[in-house]
């Protein structure tokens, strides 16, 4: 078997169980609460963010893994004779990808740095594709080329319960947030060409909205969905709501594996609680 390490920054939002199962090496980004800095997923969990925002009425700051972080991360693998395939959150959302590329050049060896043009488990879908290809015996260079083809085929979107976090982060105005909350509007945030945009605005009780959203995502991509796996990723949603979405996805009879995951601290910092996405891949 080829000696290949699959690596990613912490915004991939894989659960600890999946990290262990697939042997992924995760490098944390940073979440800053006031003057204190924490490593995403290692030193801070989403509940700390909810508490911080409730108390301070402001969002934490997030920052990229540094070039020295990446040099240290990559060096041990290269020294042991591994090729590295590393995944980053979209380069349009963070300088993490740029830092990883610069570190890879410094370290040398065969390090393939992938701009996922995505976030959260949209990135994780590509990582698991890489794992599948590695298991078939493909070499790292061939895997990298195939990943570049697959990047535009990821369908990543989320429904947001409240716009309060997006308002505090400057991603929508106070007036828009107030109006949306009064009208019970829940926008769908989708990732296209590496950037986030606002799609359909759902109206009504969030539990029903999330079920409707899941049905529509599957219907809109009917006949094109790749059926190996799908992620249901969320931030502090009610278990009953997540279960209803799970039943919709399972009832479609498309996917061999359905993974439910909690979004990590970086995604939580921007979207807040009550956000849910159904993420999968499609054919060309």
C-alpha positions in Angstrom: 0.0 0.0 0.0 1.2 3.5 -0.9 2.5 5.5 2.1 0.0 8.4 1.9 -1.2 10.6 4.7 -4.5 12.4 4.4 -4.5 15.7 6.3 -6.9 18.6 6.8 -7.4 21.7 8.7 -10.0 21.5 11.5 -12.8 23.2 9.4 -13.4 19.8 7.8 -15.7 19.1 10.8 -15.1 15.3 10.9 -16.1 13.7 14.2 -13.4 12.2 16.4 -14.7 8.8 15.5 -14.3 9.4 11.8 -10.9 11.0 12.2 -9.8 7.8 13.9 -11.6 5.5 11.4 -10.1 7.1 8.3 -6.7 7.9 9.8 -7.0 11.7 9.1 -4.4 14.0 10.5 -6.1 17.3 11.6 -4.4 20.6 12.2 -6.5 23.1 14.2 -7.3 26.7 13.3 -7.5 29.2 16.1 -10.5 30.7 17.9 -9.9 33.8 19.9 -12.2 34.7 22.8 -11.1 38.2 23.8 -7.4 38.0 24.6 -7.3 34.2 24.9 -6.6 32.0 21.8 -7.6 28.3 21.6 -7.0 25.5 19.1 -10.3 24.6 17.3 -11.5 21.2 18.5 -8.5 20.6 20.8 -8.8 23.4 23.3 -12.3 24.8 22.6 -15.7 23.3 21.8 -18.8 25.0 20.3 -20.6 25.3 23.7 -17.8 27.7 24.8 -18.6 29.9 21.9 -22.3 30.0 22.6 -21.6 31.0 26.2 -19.1 33.7 25.1 -21.5 35.3 22.6 -24.3 35.3 25.1 -22.2 37.0 27.7 -20.3 39.4 25.5 -22.7 40.1 22.7 -19.9 39.8 20.2 -18.5 37.0 18.1 -15.1 35.4 18.7 -12.4 35.9 16.1 -11.0 33.1 14.1 -7.5 32.9 12.6 -5.6 30.6 10.3 -3.0 28.0 11.1 0.3 29.6 10.6 3.2 28.7 8.3 5.3 27.4 11.3 2.3 25.3 12.3 2.2 23.7 8.9 5.9 23.2 8.7 5.8 21.3 11.9 2.7 19.4 10.8 4.1 18.3 7.4 7.7 17.7 8.4 7.2 14.6 10.5 5.2 12.8 7.7 7.8 13.7 5.0 10.7 12.6 7.2 8.9 9.2 7.6 8.6 8.8 3.9 5.0 9.7 3.4 3.3 11.6 0.6 0.8 14.1 2.0 -2.6 15.1 0.6 -3.7 18.1 2.6 -7.1 19.8 2.4 -8.0 23.4 3.3 -11.1 25.4 3.7 -11.7 27.5 0.6 -8.9 29.9 -0.1 -11.5 32.7 -0.6 -12.5 32.3 3.0 -9.1 32.0 4.8 -5.4 32.4 4.2 -4.9 28.9 5.6 -4.5 27.5 2.1 -1.8 30.0 1.3 0.0 29.3 4.5 -0.2 25.5 3.8 1.2 25.9 0.3 4.1 28.1 1.5 4.9 25.6 4.3 4.8 22.7 1.8 7.4 24.5 -0.4 9.6 25.0 2.6 9.4 21.4 3.8 9.8 19.8 0.3 8.8 16.2 -0.4 5.5 15.2 -2.0 2.9 17.4 -0.4 -0.2 18.1 -2.4 -2.2 21.0 -0.9 -5.9 21.0 -2.0 -8.0 24.1 -2.0 -11.3 22.5 -1.4 -13.2 25.6 -2.5 -15.5 24.5 0.3 -16.0 24.4 4.0 -17.1 22.0 6.8 -18.0 18.5 5.6 -18.1 19.7 2.0 -14.3 19.4 2.4 -14.7 16.1 4.2 -16.5 14.6 1.2 -13.4 15.2 -0.8 -11.1 13.8 1.9 -13.1 10.6 2.0 -12.8 10.4 -1.8 -9.1 10.6 -1.3 -9.2 7.8 1.3 -11.1 5.6 -1.1 -8.6 6.2 -3.9 -5.7 5.6 -1.6 -7.2 2.2 -0.6 -7.3 1.2 -4.3 -3.6 1.8 -4.6 -3.6 5.1 -6.5 -0.6 7.2 -5.9 -0.8 10.7 -4.4 -0.2 12.6 -7.6 -3.0 10.7 -9.4 -5.4 11.2 -6.4 -4.6 15.0 -6.4 -5.5 15.3 -10.1 -8.8 13.4 -9.7 -9.7 15.6 -6.7 -9.3 18.7 -8.8 -11.9 17.3 -11.1 -14.3 16.5 -8.3 -14.1 19.8 -6.4 -16.9 21.5 -8.4 -19.1 18.5 -7.9 -19.6 19.0 -4.1 -23.0 20.3 -3.1 -22.7 22.1 0.2 -25.5 24.3 1.7 -26.9 25.2 5.1 -30.1 26.6 6.5 -29.6 29.2 9.2 -32.1 29.5 12.1 -31.2 33.1 13.1 -29.2 35.8 11.4 -27.9 37.1 14.7 -24.4 35.6 14.3 -24.2 36.7 10.7 -25.2 40.2 11.7 -22.6 40.4 14.5 -20.0 39.2 12.0 -20.9 41.9 9.5 -22.3 39.5 6.9 -25.8 41.1 7.0 -27.3 44.3 8.2 -29.1 44.8 11.5 -32.2 45.8 9.6 -32.1 42.7 7.4 -31.6 40.5 10.5 -34.4 42.1 12.3 -36.8 41.8 9.4 -35.8 38.1 8.8 -36.3 37.2 12.5 -39.7 39.0 12.6 -40.9 37.3 9.5 -39.4 33.9 10.6 -37.2 33.8 7.5 -34.4 31.2 7.4 -31.9 31.7 4.5 -30.2 28.9 2.7 -26.4 29.6 2.5 -24.8 27.7 -0.4 -21.1 27.4 -1.4 -20.4 28.1 -5.1 -17.0 28.5 -6.6 -15.4 28.7 -3.2 -17.6 31.5 -1.8 -20.8 31.6 0.3 -24.0 33.1 -1.1 -27.6 33.4 -0.1 -30.1 31.2 -1.9 -33.7 30.6 -1.1 -35.2 32.2 2.0 -37.5 29.7 3.8 -40.3 30.9 6.0 -41.9 29.2 9.0 -40.9 27.1 12.0 -37.3 26.0 11.7 -38.0 22.3 12.3 -40.4 22.2 9.3 -38.0 24.4 7.3 -35.1 22.0 7.7 -37.2 19.0 6.5 -38.4 21.0 3.5 -34.8 22.1 2.7 -33.5 18.6 2.8 -36.2 17.3 0.5 -35.6 20.2 -1.9 -31.8 19.6 -2.0 -32.3 16.0 -2.9 -35.1 16.7 -5.5 -33.1 19.5 -7.2 -30.1 17.1 -7.7 -32.2 14.0 -8.6 -30.5 11.7 -11.0 -27.0 13.3 -10.5 -26.3 12.4 -6.8 -23.3 10.2 -6.1 -24.7 7.7 -3.7 -21.7 6.6 -1.6 -22.1 9.1 1.2 -23.8 12.1 2.6 -23.3 14.4 5.6 -25.9 15.9 7.8 -23.9 18.6 9.7 -25.4 20.9 12.2 -24.8 23.3 15.1 -26.8 22.6 18.3 -30.0 21.6 16.5 -32.7 19.7 18.3 -32.2 15.9 18.1 -35.8 15.5 17.0 -35.2 17.8 14.1 -32.0 16.2 13.1 -33.7 12.8 13.2 -36.5 14.0 10.9 -33.9 15.2 8.4 -32.1 11.9 8.7 -35.3 10.1 7.9 -35.8 12.2 4.8 -32.2 11.5 3.6 -32.5 7.8 4.4 -35.9 7.5 2.8 -34.5 8.8 -0.5 -32.8 5.4 -0.8 -29.7 6.9 -2.5 -26.8 6.9 0.0 -24.8 3.9 1.2 -23.6 5.8 4.2 -25.2 8.7 6.1 -23.0 10.6 8.6 -24.3 13.0 11.2 -21.7 15.4 12.5 -21.5 18.5 14.6 -19.9 21.6 13.0 -16.7 22.7 14.7 -15.9 26.0 16.3 -15.0 28.0 13.2 -18.3 27.3 11.4 -20.2 27.8 14.7 -18.5 31.2 15.2 -19.9 32.4 11.9 -23.4 30.7 11.7 -24.4 30.3 15.3 -26.7 27.6 16.8 -29.6 26.0 14.8 -27.7 25.7 11.5 -28.1 22.5 9.5 -26.7 21.3 6.1 -27.1 18.3 3.9 -23.9 17.8 1.9 -23.2 15.4 -0.9 -21.6 15.0 -4.3 -23.0 14.9 -7.8 -21.9 13.6 -11.2 -20.7 15.9 -14.0 
